[in-house]
Amino acid sequence: MTGERRRDGSRVFLVHGGLWEAMDAARFWRTTGIVAGLEAAGLAVIAPDRARMARSWAQEVDGVAPFLPDRPVTLIGASNGCSVAVRLALDYPHAVSQLLLAWPATGGDVSVNERAKAGLVARGASDEVADGLLAGETLRGVADRELAELGIPVAVLPSAPENPSHQRKTVDALLGLIPGSRELPGCPEPPTPAFPPHRDALVAAFVEFANRSE
């Protein structure tokens, strides 16, 4: 886990992507240079590892919630980590000052879910667990009415270019559902090979968003 490195600035709580994959916070946030960039800008970074084989989104939330600090943070979710981030914001409203949904994974899409389920089952998930994790509307594990009830500032950062797992329609739906939400400039998601040239611009966008809460 990437722990908290500084205490003198805004705090950002990072929730990495992946779903039953060999993905952790270090690979997603640290090896890509994102944590180093945020720390260089004076932000305190908290980036716990998600449960790799969680049976439900509730179990995912229970795994990272203990790392929430004692004062509100800027919460940043990535890809399938957006589902965890939204559930954290809903379950712990006093711990989250604002929310950034980066590269939100597309939910509610039959063909996308068919491919995702095949991957989950191949990695050892039961049909019941896979179906439960993939259930949802715009985001997996979240009802659209819950998105509409978020009462904090929210930004959405698209995958650019879009791809089957991170579609533009998901960004548009989130912007339409969440009152007052705004879009940030998109880029490829880490840790894909296309990401490195976009690292500095992404870090700058994260820093600007986090500092809005100060």
HELIX and SHEET records of a PDB file:
HELIX    1   1 ALA A   25  ALA A   25  1                                   1    
HELIX    2   2 ALA A   26  ARG A   30  3                                   5    
HELIX    3   3 ILE A   34  ALA A   40  1                                   7    
HELIX    4   4 TRP A   57  VAL A   64  1                                   8    
HELIX    5   5 ALA A   65  PHE A   67  5                                   3    
HELIX    6   6 GLY A   81  ASP A   91  1                                  11    
HELIX    7   7 PRO A   93  ALA A   95  5                                   3    
HELIX    8   8 VAL A  110  ALA A  122  1                                  13    
HELIX    9   9 ASP A  127  LEU A  134  1                                   8    
HELIX   10  10 ASP A  144  ALA A  148  1                                   5    
HELIX   11  11 ARG A  168  LEU A  177  1                                  10    
HELIX   12  12 PRO A  196  HIS A  198  5                                   3    
HELIX   13  13 ARG A  199  ASN A  211  1                                  13    
SHEET    1   A 6 ALA A  44  ILE A  46  0                                        
SHEET    2   A 6 ARG A  11  VAL A  15  1                                        
SHEET    3   A 6 VAL A  73  ALA A  78  1                                        
SHEET    4   A 6 VAL A  96  ALA A 102  1                                        
SHEET    5   A 6 VAL A 154  LEU A 157  1                                        
SHEET    6   A 6 ARG A 182  GLU A 183  1                                        
END                                                                             
